[in-house]
């Protein structure tokens, strides 16, 4: 009789579906979760359990919380927790990953994706757990073209991005691991729920979707008039994109997991048919009421207009994916799951994705502190999200070099943060800099209102909710800059921070 | 003019045309007076530094003087709030604004004040006195408007003398009140003295420390000072 499953990465987009489906399948589940600045591990588990129950319309048993972190020895689990694992668990579903494409100064994505996987394998070995189901990505094929088979592990001639490299290295680790039966799942581009459009992250495909909405200027609401965008893309239009719904990926994994004779192989969890870029543009054009996006060949666009440059800049991070021309072989998948084809990626499905994203504000409100958790999340936002977003903002150039300012925030969740403007970025540290030119003093709700754009910083000041110490003129101008940043930050698609921190 | 009595003002949202745009404003007037004491137009601070009709000083003067019998108009400059017109491309101008505190075309906003005056002339008996009030940057717009509008009084609140040309006030033909916060970061006392001394009579300088340039919590003092000045000089 099947015993329990240890699931990593349940807080990620796919992870929450895996948790739901494992619970629906009656599996006993232990979750490896770490707390973050906004929520304790316990609160995160609560939220995941709520999602599982609500999205399945069932009352499901509560998973067991194992508070830990892939980035620490023994995953941060104490002897009692390890003993519980050895006793209750016989398989691991490893879906935790650091999914941003660019490397960071603290060693990501390697630390989570490679070293974390190594620590997990070591723990399994020490506890006698021999069954591992590993979530990888179809893009461990790097920049290869043509057909990629499921039994191949070849990054191609190029290097791929840091994320792909790290997932490639993790697969190598797993292949080299003796004494375990390992199954590898490689989804392609994962997007929202095929039935509801739900997503918890807005990167990759959603960046294109949102840009299309913005360029069409209609948000999909007014389709009486087609807008001619006159945008040329340096692509042939024949490039293919393989896109799959999150719920199908989860179901497919569960279906293979429940067939032990299928374990030990690698599966491309991909769509049966990739879509050409030309087709995707046509679907979006019909839905959003635009035309005039033309693919003019892959030779580049030396005379790009300002709008075209803006579009290409937005695509920069995904350029290698856009130009990909790869076919993922699915022989193993079809053999294991002949009767579970993925839903078609058609206009009706894209329409559901679009409707959900727009209702959800493209997830942006969730990455700023919400009313519910603004006190708890403020520190995280001020220390991590704000500097990261500012660095990626065009307004970074306007930061006055050398200026030091302080946010002195009173009340639960508050504190003192000092910022130094330097080289187009904000360097932040806790505490009050003695040499600050400007200090803003306020209560937590006032700052939260400004960050949520319920009130401008200047208006909050005039209303007496923010006080200024130091150079008042600089303080007012800086407040203007921050307002502009917050307004603009609500319009561009930043890297999705929830995913970045979904290492579980 | 009899001493002003306090009464609760009526506030109406209005839209009015200038030469180029339709602007939004709030017209306030005393509910229990058939005829107001006169018309007041309040020109707010710089649009990039919180200059809108909801600013504490602008609102304080608009409501406060309406309580004392005046019909007042505060409004949003072009491109601010729901006023029509191009918004300042802040991202584009931010570096320059940080350095100079100016943006191209800002002095054209006098036309918005002129439009506000024309609107007030159309809704308030034009034979009644017209008072122009500027706060901060708005002070610098008053002389250009005053040339054609023939105001009965000018009131400047926290005029940033070092940032604009205030020499045109010397040609004024009406009483001038300057309200200044002694701890204003824009204030240069020697420059203030030179400017004020050169103004034609009648004039008055009212000063006290009033929350730097911003007068938060000092709005009643501004209103009292302005009201007393108008009572004295517009009998």
Interface residues (C-beta under 8 A of the other chain):
Chain A: X394 X395 X397 X398 X400 X456 X458 X459 X461 X462 X463 X464 X468 X471 X472 X473 X476 X477 X480 X481 X484 X488
Chain B: X48 X49 X50 X54 X55 X56 X90 X91 X94 X95 X97 X98 X101 X185 X186 X212 X213 X214 X216 X217
